[in-house]
C-alpha cells in the first residue's frame, strides 16, 4: 500500500525522479493517470519516462509518494515499456492549463494547478487551483510571491475549487466529472449555463450539452443566440435534438427551427411528437417579428360557463404544461375570446361563481400580424404579463408573454450587452 | 443564386482578416514605407509581392486555427506549452505592444500637428475616444468603425495619383527584382519586410476569428477575407512608396518619418496630396492605437486565465480593464511628457518583437500540425514546406532588423 501524506500539488512533483527498491532512479515522473471515481477520481498509475521509454507503474506498486521522494517496490528490469491508451486520462496532459467550469461561481476558469489528497485511504484528485498563487507556484516563485504581496499587507490566498464543483470541457475527459457534476451543471441557472456555453469552443459546447439532461438542455438552449442554437442542434443526433425541441415552449422551438435550413427543420419536426410538431409547424408559418411569430400556443383557456371550483381543479392539471398561469383566457365554443381572468381574481372568488361573472371583458387582444414593437408597447401600456393573440374573427391562437418582448423594452445598450454574451 | 449566397457568406465572415492586415500599416509601417520611397525610389517596390505572399501564408494559418479549434492563440499556447512559456510570451507582448502604442500615439500627434493641433489637445482626446469606443461599443459596432477606418487608407491611393508618377516605370519595377548591396539599401529592405509580420497580429487575428464564431463550413470565406486584407494592405504600401518616390526621391529630399513625408508633399505635389497623406497617417495611428491595447489585454488575460471581455467592468474583470486602460493611459502620457525618450522606447519594443516572433511562429507551426487539435485541417505537405520556409526567412529578416537597429 503506497504511503502518502497530506495534500500534494501536481506542479510540485512534475519531472521528479522516481526511484526503485534499491534507490536507483528509473526515470522521471511524466504524468499521473486517474480513473473514474465517485466523487473524486483516484490515481491509478504513474507514467515514468526514461530516455525514449515510458513505463506505467500501477498505483499498488508505489511505495512512497510525496514532494521529496517517489519510490516504487519493483525493480527497473522487471518493468516492461508500456504505452498509454488513448482513453486514459492524464493529469498533466489533459487537465492542467485547460479551461473548466467553476459551478458555484458559474464561470469559466483556467486550471493553474491540481491538488491530490487522501480520500478514504486513496490518493485522489481533490481540487483545482485557479488562483494567482497557483500561477506563481507553476512559475516557481510561490514563496517569493508570497513575500512580495506581504509587503502590501496582502495575504496570497489559495483559490481552490473542490473537484465536485468542477465541470470539465474536453469531450475525452468529461467522463471524469459527468456522473457527479453532470447534475451540478444542471443545477446552474440556465442563463449562467448559456453564458458559459457561448464562451467555449464548438467541441466543448457539444461536450457540455451532451452531459445535460433534456430539460436543462432545453432551458439553456433558449437562452442562447440564434446562430449558436443552430450550431448546437446541428451537432446533436437528430433524436436528441427533437427531444430537446419538444421540451422547449413551442414558440422558442419554432424560433430555433426557423433559423435552420428548411429541409433539416422539417426533418426534426417530423421526429417530434405529433401534438408538439403541429404547434411548432403552425407557429413557423408566421413572420418572425410579429405577434404570430412571437406567441406560444400553450396557454390556459376555459369556457365561460365553468365554475371557479372546476377551473381551479383544471388549472392544477394543465398548469405544468403552460408557460404562464397568471391569466386564464375565457373562450366560447368557436374558440373566440370572450374575456380574461387573472389568477388572483380566480382564487379570491367563491367556488360556485361562474367564470363569466368575474372575467374582465372585453379582453385586450393583439392581431396575429402586430409588429414586435407594437406588441412590446401594448404589453407595457397595459402592464400585462401576457397578451392574447387573435385572428380577424377574434379566434384565439396563442399568447405573447412579457419575456418574449422584454428585450425590446430594455434600453438599447443593455439589450446589446445581453445579446453579446 | 449560388453566387449571391457565396457573397453573403463572405460578407458575414469579412472583417478579422481585413482589419488585422490594415492595422499592419500603422504609424511605424507608414513611416517605413515613406522613407523607403523617398530614399530609394521605386527600387523596393518588388519586395511587396513576396511580402504579400508571406503575410498571406502566416495569416491564413492563424485564421484556420481559429475557425477549426474555436480557441484563441493564447489559449492554445497555454494549453499546449504550459504556464512558463505563456507567461514569458505574454510579458514580452505586453512590453512590445506598450512600445507600439506609444508609437501610434506619436503618429497621431504628429499628424494632428500638421493640421495645427497641439499634441496636448490631440493625444488626450484621441486616447479618450479610443478607450470609450471599446468600453461602450459592442463588437459589431467596433468592427464596423474599424472597417470604415480601413477604407480611409484609400487616401494614399489618391495622394499617389495626385503626384502624377511615371506608371510604366513603376509597373516594371514592381515585378522586376533589383538588388543593391549598399548597407543602407539592405537595412531599408530588412525594415520593410520586418514591419510586415508582428507577433501581436497573430494573436489578434485568431481572437477576432474566434469571436466571430466562424464555422468550419465557411472557412473558405474566412480565407478570402485574409487574402483580400493582405493584398489591400500591400496595395496601400505600394501607393505610399509611389507617392514618396515620385516627389521626394525625384527631388532629392531626405525625410525621417511619416510627418516629414506629409509636409514635404505640399510644395511638390500640392496641398491636397499632403492633407490626404496626413489624414491617412492620423487614421492609421488612431486605428492601431485602438486595436493594440485591446488585443493585448485580451490575450494576456486569456493566457493567464483571467476574466476578460469588453462587456465586463473593473469589478468583474479587474486585470482586463486595468491592462486595457493602463496601456492607453501610459502610452498617451509618454507622448505628453516633454523630452520623453521616445526613440529608445520604440527601439526596445522593436527588439522585443523581433525576439518573440520566432517563438510565436514556431509555436504556430507546431499547433497547426497537431492532429488532435486540427483534425484534417493540418498543413498539407507542400504548404508546410512553404510555411516553414516563410517562417525561417521572416525570422532571419526580423532578427536582422533587430541587429541593424543598434547600428
Interface residues (C-beta under 8 A of the other chain):
Chain A: X96 X97 X98 X99 X107 X109 X110 X111 X112 X130 X135 X138 X139 X200 X201 X202 X203 X204 X227 X228 X231 X413 X416 X417 X420 X421
Chain B: X69 X70 X71 X75 X78 X79 X82 X83 X84 X87 X136 X138 X139 X210 X213 X215 X304 X305 X307 X311
